[in-house]
Amino acid sequence: MRAAAILLGGLLLCWPAFLNGWPIVFSDTGAFLAQTVVPLMIWDKPWIYGPAIFPFHWHATLWGVVLAQGAVTSHLVWLLARQAGRARPAAHVALCAALALFTTAPWSVSLVMPDILVPAALLSAALLGWGWAGLGRWERAWLMLLGSVAAAAHLSNIPMLVAVLLGALVLRHWTPLLRAAIPLAGAATLLLGTNLAGHGVAALSPYGSTFLLARLLADGPAARTVAALCPGSGWYLCAFADRLPGDSDDFLWQPDSPVNRDAAGNAIFLGGVRLAPEARAIIRETLRREPVAVAGHALVNWGRQLGLMAIGDVLPAAAVGASVRPGLTEGFPPAELRRYERALQQQDRLGHEARAVAWLHPLVVLAAAPFLLLWAWRAWQQGDAMGAGLRVAIILGVLGNAAATGMLSKPHHRYGARIAWLVPLAALMLTRRPAPGVEVPGYRVSAAAGR
């Protein structure tokens, strides 16, 4: 019954894909397909998600990816509910139905992108850290593997998990800290190894400086640095000092941006790679010249990202563009391309259908957030180390995700929507202490917490 409930819950979480008539995709989906169709190491994306989903589509159909994402998410929800003593087959199906209707979870599950692996990485770390005693041996091994792959699949997961570990440090939960760090250590190993093999550089993000430069240019401090130090610095961007794009996405991706086309109008192959060393120099100089301005913009972007959690920015056909078609044409049967073309998303109708439920999602998160904060405080006051740790980990994970994406990239609804559903889930599930007699080793709870 348990397995059937988890699988049925996973199917419920896939309903947007069934509505669409095919998995939901985004422009970056094409790059992840290219990682196994070409195969190609994409300079701006870890070589993780593309290979990870390959066993589930095998260049035949992307439906297997969505179904697998649904099953994995449903299982994580089951494990979290079990920590609260609420894991019952019928209750689990009802819970997944509620998540499917009232939260953004199914829209991330149905999207062939590493978005759903962000909450997977957070839940894996939280359960390993503060739910260890309630996990079986194979469940622990599974969460170590899943958490490592999920954390490596998107670079924003690294600072997100660091935020969780800092919370454990403040709480002085030493053993949970070490256990929660396993996915982060596994992700670091995967990223260092794949980047060394593919790019010849043993680094977590060999070209991440290009992304941070785009953020600092859009905010203004880096643009002022370039204007002030050119032409004497000899930087490549000096040729564009008076016409740098004011939007970070435009700087990175527009065909005529300085990253992709030089001052003479010639296209540049792997411009982000070539710009990375100069980007590091400009970032260093910008931080030296305007540290307060950089910090101020970072806090503003963090706050903006926290307020963005709606679905819709990946649903229009324009959000997909022409990037997915080549991978389907080269690596998949013709029938899969026809299914892609018939989907509501490619007909630009999916966004209209999503409006029926989209308005609910932010309201549910805002209503649940105070309760999650209250339960976390009460758990700490009552000396419930496991409950406090789980709640704090999820709270810090949501805050860390917003910091990583807002400060280092650009605030987008998609970045918030992929993880915001954990707030109502945790507020609903983690409402009571573990059953009497369940001991969770490795905690150090202060005397104040026990009063």
TADASUL-V951612 format. One line per field, one symbol per residue. phi: phi as a letter, one per 40 degrees, with the letter a starting at -180 (. if undefined). psi: psi as a letter, one per 30 degrees, with the letter a starting at -180 (. if undefined). burial: b if it has 16 or more other ideal C-beta (glycine too) atoms within 10 Angstrom, else e. Layout:
phi: ???
psi: ???
burial: ???
This chain:
phi: .cccccccccccccccccccgadcbbdcddcccccbcccacccbbccbcdcccdccbffbacccccccccccccccccccccccgbcbdccccccccccccbbcdcccccccacdccccccccccccccbbdccbcdccccccccccccccccacccccccccccccccccgcccddccccdccccccccccccccccbgbcacadbccccccdccccchdcccccccbccccgcdcdcbdcacdcbcccccbcdbcdcbacccgccbcfcccccdccdccccdcccccbcccccccccccccccccbacchcbccccccgbccddccccbbcdcccccccccdcccgbcdcccccbcccdcccccccdcccccccccccccgccccccccccccccccccccccccbbadaddccccbcccccccccccbaccddgcbbcgcbbcccccc
psi: eeeeeeeeeeeefgeeeeefglkkllefeeeeefffeelkjkegkkideeeefeffehhekfeeeeeeeeeeeeeeeeeeeefgggjkeeeeeeeeeeeeeflfefeeefkilgeffefeeeeeeeeeefgefgkleeeeeeeeeeeeeeeffkfffefeeeeeeeeeeefhieeeeeeffeeeeeeeeeeeeeeeeefgkileiegffeeeeeeeeefeeeeeeeeegkgefgkefefgeghkkgkeeeeefkfglfefklffgkkkkheeeefeeeeeeeeeeeeeeheeeeeeeeeeeeeeeffjgklfffeleffebgfeeeeeeeflleeeeeeeffleefghfeeeeffefefeeeeeeeefeeeeeeeeeeeeeggieeeeeeeeeeeeeeeeeeeeeeefckkkeeeeefffffeeeeeeeiglllkkfjkjlgkjkleeff.
burial: eeeebbbbbbbbbbbbbebbebbbbbbbbbbbbbbbbeeebbbbbbbbbbebbbebbebebbbbbbbbbbbbbbbbbbbbbbbbebbbbeebbebbebbbebbbbbbbbbbbbbbbbbbbbbbbbbbbbbbbebbeeebbebbbebbbbbbbbbbbbbebbbbbbebbeebebebbbebbbbbbebbbebbeebbeebeeeeebbbbbbbbbbbbbbbbebbbbbbeebbeebebbbbebbeebbeebeebbbeeebbbbbeeeeeebeebbbbbbebbbebbebbbeebeebbeebbeebbeebbebbbbbebbeeebbeebbeebbeebbeeebeebbeebbbbeeebbeebeebbeebbebbeebbebbeebbeebbeebbbbbbbbbbbbbbbbbbbbbbbbbbbbbbbbbbbbbbbbbbbbbbbbbebbeeeeebebbebeeebee
